[in-house]
């Protein structure tokens, strides 16, 4: 009995210990709850529900969670959204059926369909805050309503004009952008832009109404460009740009064809076509300037390609439509744009002092500025050439390009911008081709010697001399700096040789025959090469030596093509003697002068 009592006492003590332990744990849990629950209480005294996981695919789609057995409680995400989209399409078909029945005038039902699509567009924008999936689905539903509605209204029923359809599509895109303006990356404007451009392009092909639809394409481009100034929907500009260029190109090919305007098209006046072209160039050129010069955004390769395509297409169609009547306008416009581009390259995008560019964002700005500066300078060069070709003629054009070459080299000497040195060579080449310098030099050294050159020849020659003297003195001795001045040096050297041959031919020394003329040309070429080689080694101007060796190479071709063909024993002896002597003397002269230095 004593043993049994002791055993019972031990079990009672153990039970009490366990009960006390459980009481301590319950007290601890109650204390934790008292500390946590105040944080979960709402303003009205209730308790917030526990947060649900938001990273699962089901919650992102709006689908209800699963129960303990793994079965979905309710499908409240994708399926209801698709159901609403189907109901929206059903409503659109109801309006279509009413229009086909004839009980209500079709134009009223078309207007009702447009209002119906606007309502769903507003709903799509409002759904963006709750579900991105629903917003996209409703926007696609609007697109599926708008495109067929406008197609049937213009092509099938003929109750809508192409101008009204274009206006509706422009309004559709504008409303999409306005509704999604706060959502900078919203998909609704993207869908609207693609659908609007595609629908307009289809209507251009189907209705043969080019005037209003082409203007509508330009309007879409304007909306996309303005939106891009704030960084919204940048890629949409490519879609609208391609659409605008396509529309204007179709206008040019159809309305200015040699066989006349086809009977199915409404003829457009030259003023209409020119106005659309000017508007397109103004939209893309103006936005290009605002983004780059005004907002200092980095120009992209795609953006540059679209702008160039728009300018080329607009100018080409305008000139064809007016039969060259707008040459002066475009020439002046191009020269003005060239001045703006040069201002941007030399002023707006002026290189910054990089000693303090220790912040990454400043370095990025400088990289963008360098890229924009190069793009702006190169565009300026092309615009100067195009503008001078359209606006000016003859020797005035040659004088302008020669002056541009000299100015570019002078600015290069001051700023050190490599692109400006290249521009000087570019302008000099263009002036020499237009002014007849290269043609005169070629005939004097290898063909029938022309008469005394005109003043345009001398203007280009003087510009080449100034460009070479100024540019070579401002450059270092590295080969990549000296290569800029090969063309000016060649212009000066071959101009002097051509003038000397022309002077000898004009003097008629001993009645120059073909054999003697070939001999004179060979001797003059060798003397020119020797003089340039000596000057190049003396002043350490490597490009003169390159030109000298180039002249020797051309002299070898001349010996085969002309001297051996027209020369006799005496003239061939002199030509070969002169050519062999220059091959021996020129390398020695250049090495000797280099050794002296």
BELTATA-V247538 format. One record per residue. N is the residue number from 1. SS is DSSP state (helix for helix, strand for strand, loop for the rest). D_CENTER is the distance of its C-alpha to the mean C-alpha in Angstrom with 1 decimal. Layout:
N&SS&D_CENTER + N&SS&D_CENTER
//
This chain:
1&loop&105.9 + 2&helix&104.9 + 3&helix&102.3 + 4&helix&100.9 + 5&helix&100.7 + 6&helix&98.9 + 7&helix&96.4 + 8&helix&95.7 + 9&helix&95.3 + 10&helix&92.7 + 11&helix&90.7 + 12&helix&90.9 + 13&helix&89.6 + 14&helix&86.7 + 15&helix&85.9 + 16&helix&86.0 + 17&helix&83.6 + 18&helix&81.1 + 19&helix&81.4 + 20&helix&80.8 + 21&helix&77.7 + 22&helix&76.3 + 23&helix&77.0 + 24&helix&75.1 + 25&helix&72.1 + 26&helix&72.2 + 27&helix&72.5 + 28&helix&69.4 + 29&helix&67.4 + 30&helix&68.5 + 31&helix&67.5 + 32&helix&63.9 + 33&helix&63.6 + 34&helix&64.8 + 35&helix&62.1 + 36&helix&59.2 + 37&helix&60.1 + 38&helix&59.7 + 39&helix&56.1 + 40&helix&55.6 + 41&strand&57.4 + 42&loop&55.5 + 43&loop&56.2 + 44&loop&58.6 + 45&loop&60.7 + 46&loop&59.4 + 47&strand&58.0 + 48&loop&54.4 + 49&loop&53.9 + 50&loop&52.7 + 51&loop&49.0 + 52&loop&47.7 + 53&loop&45.3 + 54&loop&41.7 + 55&loop&40.0 + 56&loop&41.4 + 57&helix&39.7 + 58&helix&42.4 + 59&helix&42.0 + 60&helix&38.2 + 61&helix&38.9 + 62&loop&41.7 + 63&loop&44.4 + 64&loop&47.8 + 65&loop&49.3 + 66&strand&52.0 + 67&loop&55.7 + 68&loop&58.0 + 69&loop&58.3 + 70&loop&54.6 + 71&loop&54.4 + 72&strand&51.7 + 73&loop&53.3 + 74&loop&50.8 + 75&loop&47.5 + 76&loop&45.9 + 77&loop&42.1 + 78&helix&40.2 + 79&helix&43.0 + 80&helix&43.6 + 81&helix&39.9 + 82&helix&39.8 + 83&helix&43.0 + 84&helix&41.7 + 85&helix&38.7 + 86&helix&41.1 + 87&helix&43.2 + 88&helix&40.2 + 89&helix&39.7 + 90&helix&43.5 + 91&helix&43.3 + 92&helix&40.6 + 93&helix&42.8 + 94&helix&45.7 + 95&helix&44.0 + 96&helix&43.1 + 97&helix&46.8 + 98&helix&48.0 + 99&helix&45.8 + 100&helix&47.1 + 101&helix&50.7 + 102&loop&50.8 + 103&loop&52.7 + 104&loop&49.9 + 105&loop&47.8 + 106&helix&44.5 + 107&helix&42.4 + 108&helix&44.0 + 109&helix&43.2 + 110&helix&39.6 + 111&helix&39.4 + 112&helix&41.1 + 113&helix&38.7 + 114&helix&35.7 + 115&helix&37.7 + 116&helix&38.6 + 117&helix&34.9 + 118&helix&34.1 + 119&helix&37.0 + 120&helix&35.8 + 121&helix&32.3 + 122&helix&34.0 + 123&helix&36.1 + 124&helix&33.1 + 125&helix&31.6 + 126&helix&35.1 + 127&helix&35.5 + 128&loop&32.5 + 129&loop&34.8 + 130&loop&37.5 + 131&loop&35.7 + 132&helix&32.1 + 133&helix&33.3 + 134&helix&35.1 + 135&helix&32.2 + 136&helix&30.0 + 137&helix&32.9 + 138&helix&33.6 + 139&helix&29.9 + 140&helix&30.0 + 141&helix&33.3 + 142&helix&31.9 + 143&helix&29.2 + 144&helix&32.1 + 145&helix&33.9 + 146&helix&31.4 + 147&helix&29.9 + 148&helix&33.4 + 149&helix&34.8 + 150&helix&32.4 + 151&helix&32.7 + 152&helix&36.5 + 153&helix&36.7 + 154&helix&34.8 + 155&helix&35.5 + 156&helix&38.8 + 157&loop&40.7 + 158&loop&39.0 + 159&loop&39.8 + 160&loop&36.2 + 161&loop&34.3 + 162&helix&30.7 + 163&helix&30.0 + 164&helix&31.8 + 165&helix&29.9 + 166&helix&26.5 + 167&helix&27.9 + 168&helix&29.1 + 169&helix&25.9 + 170&helix&24.0 + 171&helix&26.9 + 172&helix&26.8 + 173&helix&23.3 + 174&helix&24.1 + 175&helix&27.3 + 176&helix&25.8 + 177&helix&23.5 + 178&helix&26.4 + 179&helix&28.7 + 180&loop&26.4 + 181&loop&25.1 + 182&loop&27.3 + 183&loop&26.3 + 184&loop&22.7 + 185&loop&22.2 + 186&loop&24.3 + 187&loop&23.9 + 188&helix&25.2 + 189&helix&22.1 + 190&helix&20.2 + 191&helix&23.1 + 192&helix&23.2 + 193&helix&19.6 + 194&helix&19.9 + 195&helix&23.4 + 196&helix&22.6 + 197&helix&19.8 + 198&helix&22.0 + 199&helix&25.0 + 200&helix&23.6 + 201&helix&22.4 + 202&helix&25.9 + 203&helix&27.6 + 204&helix&25.8 + 205&helix&27.4 + 206&helix&30.7 + 207&helix&31.5 + 208&loop&30.2 + 209&loop&29.5 + 210&loop&26.2 + 211&helix&26.4 + 212&helix&26.5 + 213&helix&24.4 + 214&helix&21.5 + 215&helix&22.0 + 216&helix&22.1 + 217&helix&18.7 + 218&helix&17.3 + 219&helix&19.5 + 220&helix&18.2 + 221&helix&14.6 + 222&helix&16.2 + 223&helix&17.9 + 224&helix&15.1 + 225&helix&13.1 + 226&helix&16.4 + 227&helix&17.2 + 228&helix&14.1 + 229&loop&15.4 + 230&loop&18.2 + 231&loop&16.4 + 232&loop&17.6 + 233&loop&16.2 + 234&loop&12.6 + 235&loop&12.1 + 236&helix&13.7 + 237&helix&10.8 + 238&helix&9.5 + 239&helix&13.1 + 240&helix&13.6 + 241&helix&10.6 + 242&helix&12.0 + 243&helix&15.4 + 244&helix&14.9 + 245&helix&13.6 + 246&helix&16.5 + 247&helix&19.0 + 248&helix&18.3 + 249&helix&18.5 + 250&helix&21.7 + 251&helix&23.0 + 252&helix&22.5 + 253&helix&24.1 + 254&helix&27.0 + 255&helix&27.9 + 256&loop&27.7 + 257&loop&29.2 + 258&loop&32.1 + 259&loop&34.6 + 260&loop&34.1 + 261&loop&32.9 + 262&loop&34.3 + 263&loop&37.2 + 264&loop&35.7 + 265&loop&32.8 + 266&loop&33.3 + 267&loop&32.6 + 268&loop&30.1 + 269&loop&30.8 + 270&helix&28.7 + 271&helix&28.3 + 272&helix&27.0 + 273&helix&24.3 + 274&helix&23.3 + 275&helix&23.3 + 276&helix&20.9 + 277&helix&18.5 + 278&helix&18.7 + 279&helix&18.4 + 280&helix&15.1 + 281&helix&13.6 + 282&helix&15.3 + 283&helix&14.0 + 284&helix&10.2 + 285&helix&10.8 + 286&helix&13.4 + 287&helix&11.7 + 288&helix&8.9 + 289&helix&12.1 + 290&helix&14.0 + 291&helix&11.9 + 292&helix&11.5 + 293&helix&14.6 + 294&helix&16.8 + 295&loop&16.3 + 296&loop&14.9 + 297&loop&12.6 + 298&loop&10.5 + 299&loop&6.7 + 300&loop&5.5 + 301&helix&4.3 + 302&helix&4.2 + 303&helix&2.9 + 304&helix&1.3 + 305&helix&3.6 + 306&helix&5.2 + 307&helix&5.7 + 308&helix&6.9 + 309&helix&8.8 + 310&helix&10.3 + 311&helix&11.4 + 312&helix&12.9 + 313&helix&14.6 + 314&helix&15.9 + 315&helix&17.3 + 316&helix&18.8 + 317&helix&20.5 + 318&helix&21.7 + 319&helix&23.3 + 320&helix&24.9 + 321&helix&26.2 + 322&loop&27.8 + 323&loop&28.8 + 324&loop&27.1 + 325&loop&28.4 + 326&loop&25.2 + 327&helix&24.5 + 328&helix&25.8 + 329&helix&23.8 + 330&helix&20.4 + 331&helix&21.6 + 332&helix&22.5 + 333&helix&19.4 + 334&helix&17.2 + 335&helix&19.7 + 336&helix&19.6 + 337&helix&15.9 + 338&helix&16.4 + 339&helix&19.1 + 340&helix&17.1 + 341&helix&14.5 + 342&helix&17.5 + 343&helix&19.2 + 344&helix&16.4 + 345&helix&16.6 + 346&helix&20.4 + 347&helix&21.3 + 348&helix&19.0 + 349&loop&17.6 + 350&loop&20.9 + 351&loop&22.0 + 352&loop&24.4 + 353&loop&27.7 + 354&helix&27.4 + 355&helix&31.1 + 356&helix&31.1 + 357&loop&28.0 + 358&loop&30.2 + 359&loop&28.4 + 360&helix&25.7 + 361&helix&23.6 + 362&helix&23.8 + 363&helix&22.7 + 364&helix&19.6 + 365&helix&18.8 + 366&helix&19.4 + 367&helix&17.1 + 368&helix&14.2 + 369&helix&15.6 + 370&helix&15.8 + 371&helix&12.2 + 372&helix&11.1 + 373&helix&13.9 + 374&helix&12.9 + 375&helix&9.4 + 376&helix&11.3 + 377&helix&14.1 + 378&helix&12.5 + 379&helix&10.8 + 380&helix&14.3 + 381&helix&16.0 + 382&helix&14.4 + 383&helix&15.1 + 384&helix&18.6 + 385&helix&19.4 + 386&helix&18.3 + 387&helix&20.0 + 388&helix&23.2 + 389&helix&23.4 + 390&helix&23.4 + 391&helix&25.4 + 392&loop&27.9 + 393&loop&30.2 + 394&helix&32.4 + 395&helix&33.6 + 396&helix&31.9 + 397&helix&28.5 + 398&helix&29.8 + 399&helix&31.2 + 400&helix&27.9 + 401&helix&26.0 + 402&helix&29.0 + 403&helix&29.0 + 404&helix&25.3 + 405&helix&26.0 + 406&helix&28.9 + 407&helix&27.2 + 408&helix&24.3 + 409&helix&27.0 + 410&helix&29.1 + 411&helix&26.4 + 412&helix&25.7 + 413&helix&29.5 + 414&helix&29.4 + 415&helix&26.3 + 416&loop&26.0 + 417&loop&22.2 + 418&helix&21.8 + 419&helix&18.7 + 420&helix&21.0 + 421&helix&23.6 + 422&helix&21.3 + 423&helix&20.3 + 424&helix&24.1 + 425&helix&24.6 + 426&helix&21.8 + 427&helix&23.4 + 428&helix&26.8 + 429&helix&26.1 + 430&helix&24.8 + 431&helix&27.8 + 432&helix&30.2 + 433&helix&29.1 + 434&helix&29.3 + 435&helix&32.4 + 436&loop&34.3 + 437&helix&34.9 + 438&helix&33.9 + 439&helix&35.8 + 440&helix&38.8 + 441&helix&38.8 + 442&helix&38.5 + 443&helix&41.4 + 444&helix&43.5 + 445&helix&43.3 + 446&helix&43.3 + 447&loop&44.2 + 448&loop&46.2 + 449&loop&46.4 + 450&loop&45.1 + 451&loop&46.7 + 452&loop&46.0 + 453&loop&42.2 + 454&loop&41.0 + 455&helix&39.8 + 456&helix&36.1 + 457&helix&37.0 + 458&helix&38.5 + 459&helix&35.7 + 460&helix&33.3 + 461&helix&36.0 + 462&helix&36.6 + 463&helix&32.9 + 464&helix&32.8 + 465&helix&35.9 + 466&helix&34.7 + 467&helix&31.3 + 468&helix&33.3 + 469&helix&36.0 + 470&helix&33.8 + 471&helix&31.1 + 472&helix&33.6 + 473&helix&35.7 + 474&helix&32.9 + 475&loop&31.8 + 476&loop&33.7 + 477&loop&35.5 + 478&loop&33.0 + 479&helix&31.9 + 480&helix&28.2 + 481&helix&28.8 + 482&helix&31.1 + 483&helix&28.9 + 484&helix&26.9 + 485&helix&30.0 + 486&helix&31.0 + 487&helix&29.7 + 488&helix&31.4 + 489&helix&34.5 + 490&helix&34.5 + 491&helix&34.2 + 492&helix&37.1 + 493&helix&39.3 + 494&helix&38.9 + 495&helix&39.2 + 496&helix&42.5 + 497&helix&43.7 + 498&helix&42.8 + 499&helix&44.6 + 500&helix&47.6 + 501&helix&47.9 + 502&helix&47.6 + 503&helix&50.2 + 504&helix&52.6 + 505&helix&52.1 + 506&helix&52.6 + 507&helix&55.8 + 508&loop&57.0 + 509&loop&58.8 + 510&loop&61.5 + 511&loop&59.8 + 512&loop&56.8 + 513&loop&56.9 + 514&helix&54.1 + 515&helix&55.6 + 516&helix&56.0 + 517&helix&52.5 + 518&helix&51.0 + 519&helix&53.2 + 520&helix&52.1 + 521&helix&48.4 + 522&helix&49.1 + 523&helix&51.0 + 524&helix&48.4 + 525&helix&45.6 + 526&helix&47.8 + 527&helix&48.6 + 528&helix&45.0 + 529&helix&44.1 + 530&helix&47.1 + 531&helix&46.3 + 532&helix&42.6 + 533&helix&43.8 + 534&helix&46.5 + 535&helix&44.2 + 536&helix&41.5 + 537&helix&44.1 + 538&helix&45.8 + 539&helix&42.9 + 540&loop&41.1 + 541&loop&38.1 + 542&helix&37.2 + 543&helix&34.9 + 544&helix&38.0 + 545&helix&39.7 + 546&helix&36.7 + 547&helix&36.9 + 548&helix&40.6 + 549&helix&40.5 + 550&helix&37.9 + 551&helix&40.4 + 552&helix&43.1 + 553&helix&41.1 + 554&helix&40.6 + 555&helix&44.3 + 556&helix&45.2 + 557&helix&43.4 + 558&helix&45.1 + 559&helix&48.5 + 560&helix&48.2 + 561&helix&46.7 + 562&helix&48.7 + 563&helix&51.6 + 564&helix&53.1 + 565&helix&52.7 + 566&helix&54.1 + 567&loop&56.0 + 568&loop&59.8 + 569&helix&61.7 + 570&helix&61.7 + 571&helix&58.1 + 572&helix&57.0 + 573&helix&59.2 + 574&helix&57.6 + 575&helix&54.0 + 576&helix&54.7 + 577&helix&56.5 + 578&helix&53.7 + 579&helix&51.1 + 580&helix&53.2 + 581&helix&54.0 + 582&helix&50.4 + 583&helix&49.7 + 584&helix&52.5 + 585&helix&52.2 + 586&helix&48.4 + 587&helix&48.1 + 588&helix&51.3 + 589&helix&50.3 + 590&helix&47.0 + 591&helix&48.8 + 592&helix&51.6 + 593&helix&49.4 + 594&helix&47.4 + 595&helix&50.8 + 596&helix&52.0 + 597&loop&49.0
//
